[in-house]
Amino acid sequence: MRKIIVMLMPLYLCTSSVKAELIDGYVVLANKDTIYRKIDVPNVYHQTLNLFYKVTVQDSAGNETTYQPGKHGIKGFGFVYNGKNYDYHLWKNGTDDIFALKLISGKKVSLSYYYVYYNPIYGGNSSKYDVYLLESSDKKAVSLSGNLFGSLKKQLKNFFGGDAGVLKLLDARVSGMKDIPAFVDEVNSL
């Protein structure tokens, strides 16, 4: 009996570590009212909190509601988890609506993020690619994906137009997707 318990203990510890936690948070409704609810946050070991495609909230009576982007009339939601702010907002890209994680709210440019897993139909390895969403103060927007075929610098040059200072910074600082957050911070400080 003792051997069975010892063998099952790691399995129990692994499955108990991925249970969701209810965290105090907020939901922004379509009419821009904010309601305060408990957010069902997955307790995932060493991974990004993936709430890009749905979020479940609980009211004070314990009733749960699951929201999906573009289908249930909310504009966003947020919470603080392990000392970090997580603010998600609805991003409509014309094909798939998602809840994007706001990384930077800048005076010139804001930056949000989500990722997509690609699973090939006919075998092979699945892969993850990152997507950054830039939005200027005048509501101009661009989606930058981290796949092999993306023309990152060309998209950024089109987005920023003829701003010589930003274009010079772009050429000096951006060589790939990993450089985007620091680049956006620098653009906002110009």
FENTAQUI-V824298 format. One record per pair of residues at least 12 apart in sequence whose C-alpha atoms are under 7 Angstrom apart, sorted by the first residue. I is the first residue (numbers start at 0). J is the second residue. Records with the same first field share a line. If there is no record, write none. Layout:
BEGIN
I=J  J
END
This chain:
BEGIN
16=42
17=41  42  43
18=41  42
19=39  40  41  42
20=39  40  41  42
21=37  38  39  40
22=37  38  39  40  78
23=36  37  38  78
24=36  37  38  77  78
25=76  77  78
26=75  76  77
27=73  74  75  76
28=72  73  74
29=72  73  74
36=56  57  58
37=56  57  58
38=55  56  57
39=54  55  56
50=98
51=97  98  99  113
52=67  68  97  98
53=65  66  67  68
54=66  67
68=89  96  97  98
69=96
74=88  89
75=87  88  89  98
76=88
85=100
86=100  101
87=99  100  101
88=100
99=111  112  113
100=112  113
105=187
106=136  187
107=135  136  187
108=133  134  135  136  183  187
109=133  134  135
110=131  132  133  134
111=131  132  133
112=130  131  132
113=129  130  131
114=127  128  129  130
115=127  128  129
116=128
128=144  145  146
129=144  145
130=142  143  144  145
131=143  144
141=158
145=176
165=186
END
